[in-house]
Amino acid sequence: QVQLVESGGGSVQAGGSLRLSCAASEYTADSDNMGWFRQAPGKEREGVATIDRDGSASYADSVKGRFTISKDNAKNTLYLQMNSLKPEDTAMYYCAGVRGYYIDHNALSSALVAFGLWGQGTQVTVSS
């Protein structure tokens, strides 16, 4: 069974950077469209960024201009470059993938939550 495995989390000070990776164990159509989500203790899960099969990306307002999502199809790997990190970015970060075609990134994000293949998460902690 195909698995998604996140890595790259850790502890950094505010203003620092981290690069998260999400590797699929093998190619699957479920990795054609992907996204990053995060969940902090006591808070609801929120979408961070999505990237569709054509490479179009979308970001939550809270991370726009600081985070960059990208995908290396040859390596079956999704990335999230996080710069200018803030304490409020502290959370468990999850990647997810889903097959298909979506009219926009809102639809893609909903599909990832409802039908996606998910990884186990990687912790990001940002101290002030």
C-alpha positions, -999 to +999 in steps of 0.1 A: +000+000+000+013+034-009+024+056+020+032+092+024+060+100+049+067+135+061+101+147+073+119+179+080+101+191+111+119+204+141+124+233+165+135+267+153+134+303+166+111+329+152+123+342+119+140+309+110+133+285+082+124+248+077+118+227+047+093+199+050+093+169+027+065+144+019+077+113+001+054+088-015+066+052-013+059+048-050+041+066-077+003+068-072-023+089-089-032+099-054-001+121-054-012+140-085-027+168-064-013+174-030-015+197+000-001+206+034-023+209+064-015+217+100-031+213+134-021+229+166-031+216+201-067+226+208-073+240+174-090+227+143-070+214+113-063+241+087-052+240+052-018+256+046-011+252+008-022+231-021-007+223-055-026+207-083-015+183-111-006+212-133+016+228-107-008+256-097-004+265-061-026+282-035-019+294+000-037+303+032-036+340+039-016+334+071+014+319+052+012+337+019+046+353+011+064+331+036+057+295+026+063+279-008+048+245-019+065+226-047+065+191-061+092+169-077+072+144-097+104+124-106+110+118-069+073+115-059+080+141-033+062+172-021+079+201-003+070+230+019+096+257+022+088+277+053+106+310+059+101+338+084+085+313+108+063+326+136+053+310+169+018+307+156+031+284+129+037+258+156+017+227+148+018+192+135+021+194+097+005+167+075+007+161+038-021+147+018-027+136-018-057+129-040-063+119-076-086+137-101-093+170-116-106+200-095-123+232-106-104+253-081-082+250-050-111+251-026-125+220-042-091+204-041-087+212-004-121+197+003-113+165-016-080+161+002-097+162+035-126+139+024-108+114+002-071+120+004-042+097+013-025+112+044+008+110+060+015+106+098+027+142+103+058+160+113+060+184+143+071+220+138+078+241+169+087+278+166+099+296+197+098+334+203 
